[in-house]
Amino acid sequence: MKILKNIVWILLAVCAFSCEEHVIEYDAAPVSGAAEFQLHYVVPVTAVAANNIYRVEINGKVYSNTSAPLTTYNAIPSGTASAFYTAEPGNVNIKLYQGTDGTTLVYDQNATLVAGKQNIFVHNFNQPPVVVDNGFPYQDAVTLDTDTTSYVKFYNFLYETTNVPTTLRLQYQYIFTRSYFNEKGERIIVNKDTLDVGPPVAFGESTGWQPVKVFKEVYNASGTARLDYLIQVVDANGNITGRLQARTTGGTTQPYADFWTTTVGRNVHHIYAGLRTAAPGSAVRLFTAN
């Protein structure tokens, strides 16, 4: 028994020594007071590899290179929701390079960043970017029942033709289907409402985060459903003058309409960009915030 006790004490001593010698450290830097940003590339160009950005420099520091190019109508950091780059607040210089070797300078402009989270939109190679407050912390819904709310932030970066931003004020809308499940588990549609996603927005503006209602396709599940979206044109007096007519990326001109699978509890950027009356056309692209 005495030998057993000695062995136990030896093992405890070894464990204590090992814990002291192998301290786990996290290589991280505090972001308090830093300018956090996501960079969006929405210049109305054709979505081909030649138009990708193969090098991004902020104040001379490389943030993205040929190993992870910034593709057309996308953003960096990519692949991870809620990821942001950081920089010192104040005036920053942004350089973008095309060419698979990342040597063709196509953008050299300045922007002012503030402490906190923001989204930078490069929409024209010859103009400064538009910087939009990210709206963090994000909204959420508190419910004792299954959640039925998602959040959308719509942006208007539509061009009429090359280098000519639209002068139209756009009202983003979605169609909410009121329905219920009967005793057989069948979905019974009552009616459909067309609801506004925030206020109408001019070029370079956003609606801010707006709640949209989601009728979950499966009640007792994480929660997704199809939502259909429309865009109306609003005049200077706030009156809707009709559906937006726009050329699609497929080459046809028609009233804008699209649909997306929407997940409850998510915050998603809906970014409208491209050319309204010419190729390559226009479309809403999504970028998930969380």
TALIN-V40644 format. One record per backbone hydrogen bond with DSSP energy under -0.5 kcal/mol. NH is the residue of the N-H (numbers start at 1). CO is the residue of the C=O. E is the energy in kcal/mol with one decimal. If there is no record, write none. Layout:
BEGIN
NH_CO_E ; NH_CO_E
END
This chain:
BEGIN
5_1_-2.3 ; 6_2_-2.1 ; 7_3_-2.2 ; 8_4_-2.1 ; 9_5_-2.3 ; 10_6_-2.2 ; 11_7_-2.4 ; 12_8_-2.3 ; 13_9_-2.1 ; 14_10_-2.3 ; 15_11_-2.4 ; 16_12_-2.5 ; 17_13_-2.4 ; 18_14_-2.6 ; 19_15_-2.4 ; 20_16_-1.8 ; 21_17_-2.0 ; 22_18_-1.9 ; 23_21_-0.6 ; 25_23_-0.5 ; 27_25_-0.5 ; 28_26_-1.8 ; 34_31_-2.5 ; 35_87_-2.7 ; 36_34_-0.7 ; 36_116_-2.8 ; 37_85_-2.3 ; 38_118_-1.4 ; 39_76_-2.8 ; 40_38_-0.6 ; 40_120_-3.8 ; 41_74_-2.8 ; 42_40_-0.7 ; 42_122_-2.5 ; 44_123_-0.6 ; 45_43_-2.3 ; 48_46_-2.2 ; 51_48_-1.7 ; 52_49_-1.6 ; 53_70_-3.1 ; 54_52_-0.6 ; 54_97_-2.3 ; 55_97_-1.1 ; 56_64_-2.6 ; 57_95_-2.7 ; 58_61_-2.7 ; 59_57_-0.5 ; 59_93_-2.7 ; 61_58_-2.0 ; 63_56_-3.1 ; 64_56_-1.2 ; 68_65_-2.0 ; 69_66_-0.6 ; 70_53_-2.9 ; 71_69_-0.8 ; 73_41_-1.5 ; 74_41_-0.6 ; 74_71_-1.2 ; 76_39_-2.1 ; 82_288_-0.5 ; 83_80_-1.4 ; 85_37_-2.8 ; 87_35_-1.8 ; 90_113_-2.9 ; 92_111_-3.2 ; 94_109_-3.4 ; 95_57_-2.6 ; 96_107_-1.8 ; 97_55_-2.2 ; 98_104_-3.2 ; 102_99_-3.0 ; 103_98_-0.5 ; 104_98_-2.2 ; 105_103_-0.9 ; 106_96_-2.7 ; 107_96_-1.4 ; 109_94_-1.9 ; 111_92_-2.3 ; 113_90_-2.6 ; 113_111_-0.6 ; 116_34_-2.6 ; 118_36_-1.6 ; 119_132_-3.1 ; 120_38_-3.1 ; 121_130_-2.9 ; 122_40_-2.9 ; 122_120_-0.6 ; 123_121_-0.8 ; 127_124_-1.5 ; 130_121_-2.2 ; 131_129_-0.5 ; 132_119_-2.9 ; 132_130_-0.5 ; 134_117_-1.7 ; 143_141_-0.5 ; 150_212_-2.5 ; 151_266_-2.7 ; 152_210_-2.8 ; 153_268_-1.8 ; 155_270_-2.4 ; 156_205_-2.1 ; 157_155_-0.7 ; 157_272_-2.7 ; 159_274_-2.8 ; 160_164_-3.0 ; 161_164_-0.9 ; 164_161_-2.3 ; 165_163_-0.5 ; 166_158_-2.4 ; 169_234_-0.7 ; 170_168_-0.5 ; 170_201_-2.6 ; 171_232_-3.0 ; 172_170_-0.7 ; 173_230_-2.6 ; 174_195_-2.5 ; 175_228_-2.4 ; 176_174_-0.6 ; 176_193_-3.2 ; 177_175_-0.6 ; 178_176_-0.7 ; 178_191_-3.1 ; 180_188_-1.9 ; 182_186_-2.6 ; 185_182_-2.3 ; 188_180_-3.9 ; 188_186_-0.5 ; 189_187_-0.6 ; 190_178_-3.4 ; 191_178_-1.2 ; 193_176_-3.0 ; 195_174_-3.0 ; 195_193_-0.7 ; 197_172_-3.1 ; 198_196_-0.9 ; 201_170_-2.4 ; 204_156_-3.5 ; 205_202_-1.9 ; 207_154_-1.9 ; 210_152_-2.4 ; 212_150_-3.0 ; 214_148_-3.1 ; 216_214_-0.9 ; 217_224_-2.4 ; 221_218_-0.5 ; 221_219_-1.5 ; 225_262_-1.8 ; 227_260_-2.4 ; 228_175_-0.6 ; 229_258_-3.7 ; 230_173_-2.1 ; 231_256_-0.7 ; 232_171_-2.6 ; 233_242_-2.9 ; 234_169_-2.7 ; 235_239_-2.8 ; 238_235_-1.9 ; 241_233_-2.9 ; 242_233_-0.8 ; 244_231_-2.7 ; 246_244_-0.6 ; 246_254_-2.2 ; 247_276_-2.8 ; 248_252_-3.2 ; 249_282_-0.6 ; 251_248_-1.7 ; 254_246_-2.0 ; 254_252_-0.5 ; 256_244_-2.8 ; 258_229_-1.7 ; 260_227_-2.2 ; 262_225_-3.6 ; 262_260_-0.6 ; 264_223_-1.9 ; 265_149_-3.4 ; 266_263_-1.5 ; 268_151_-2.6 ; 269_287_-3.0 ; 270_153_-3.1 ; 271_269_-0.6 ; 271_285_-3.0 ; 272_155_-2.2 ; 272_270_-0.6 ; 273_271_-0.6 ; 273_283_-2.1 ; 274_157_-0.8 ; 275_281_-2.0 ; 276_159_-3.2 ; 277_160_-2.1 ; 281_278_-2.0 ; 282_247_-2.1 ; 283_273_-2.1 ; 285_271_-2.7 ; 287_269_-1.9 ; 289_267_-2.8 ; 290_267_-1.3
END
